[in-house]
């Protein structure tokens, strides 16, 4: 190491003006013919005593030089990036290039529209796991063991695990989010729960995976009139028409009592069914007053609290609003379909400007 001053070497590295100069120093010090490499090679010809004395200093020099080079390179890279960012400008008002452009999937667009509408009505957005246990997915929702919805042909179950109290499955609806919310949050509760759900079914109007949105209101003094007003206000905002007419039909769901199917009136325009008017009726969602057993399962007193719930398919809403015929096309990944039905990234839905594209 005679004639080499470690501090002097490190000073040269710290003062390297650019990456080229730094690379020259690195090769001269640590390259195959570098000075420090040559010093390391001399260790083989030393006696054990000499090696014990000089090896730590040589190896320490190599480590210090390696660290200093890495530190200087990082500083030079950071300075170059800062200079590049300072010199570049981007005019956001310029049109996009003529190449391929991304687009927003209709499901994503409709989810944004729904969130915007219900936020204006005072609803928060809640979420939950897609892999659920059967208590949250069925039992807490007053769905008995013998109910057809639990059958293997409808539900994707995971293999049973010894020692587990509840069997795991892919959730068949977003209603478990309602249970999870009610067990953690005290009323009043006003939420929507959008998300992916899974059922063993596939045809032009059904797919094994689809998107659903459910709404839940729990408070004191809630009745069916509140449900009807909420659904009517929501559908008018979503379809952006004032001539929306609803028809409520008695139905049955294990988790609501009474339960109602909701039909919306449609008109025939240019040979197609268009939501609005009352030339015919089309079912769009299911709803009802939350069953007292569901309220009890969440630790609440049904004599004190009441509520309503509703649910519908997001993909179905997209089909009705934007004139799509086959649900399976939503998941085919066909870019031609997406270019036809997709939305620009800047088509952000707002109630003031309209939620449609």
HELIX and SHEET records of a PDB file:
HELIX    1   1 UNK A    6  UNK A   14  1                                   9    
HELIX    2   2 UNK A   19  UNK A   30  1                                  12    
HELIX    3   3 UNK A   35  UNK A   42  1                                   8    
HELIX    4   4 UNK A   43  UNK A   45  5                                   3    
HELIX    5   5 UNK A   48  UNK A   87  1                                  40    
HELIX    6   6 UNK A  106  UNK A  120  1                                  15    
HELIX    7   7 UNK A  134  UNK A  137  1                                   4    
HELIX    8   8 UNK A  139  UNK A  141  5                                   3    
HELIX    9   9 UNK A  148  UNK A  150  5                                   3    
HELIX   10  10 UNK A  175  UNK A  184  1                                  10    
HELIX   11  11 UNK A  224  UNK A  239  1                                  16    
HELIX   12  12 UNK A  292  UNK A  297  1                                   6    
HELIX   13  13 UNK A  314  UNK A  322  1                                   9    
HELIX   14  14 UNK A  327  UNK A  331  5                                   5    
HELIX   15  15 UNK A  335  UNK A  341  1                                   7    
SHEET    1   A 7 UNK A 124  UNK A 125  0                                        
SHEET    2   A 7 UNK A 189  UNK A 198  1                                        
SHEET    3   A 7 UNK A 209  UNK A 219 -1                                        
SHEET    4   A 7 UNK A 306  UNK A 313 -1                                        
SHEET    5   A 7 UNK A 280  UNK A 290 -1                                        
SHEET    6   A 7 UNK A 256  UNK A 269 -1                                        
SHEET    7   A 7 UNK A 246  UNK A 253 -1                                        
SHEET    1   B 7 UNK A 124  UNK A 125  0                                        
SHEET    2   B 7 UNK A 189  UNK A 198  1                                        
SHEET    3   B 7 UNK A 209  UNK A 219 -1                                        
SHEET    4   B 7 UNK A 306  UNK A 313 -1                                        
SHEET    5   B 7 UNK A 280  UNK A 290 -1                                        
SHEET    6   B 7 UNK A 256  UNK A 269 -1                                        
SHEET    7   B 7 UNK A 272  UNK A 275 -1                                        
SHEET    1   C 2 UNK A 131  UNK A 133  0                                        
SHEET    2   C 2 UNK A 168  UNK A 170 -1                                        
END                                                                             
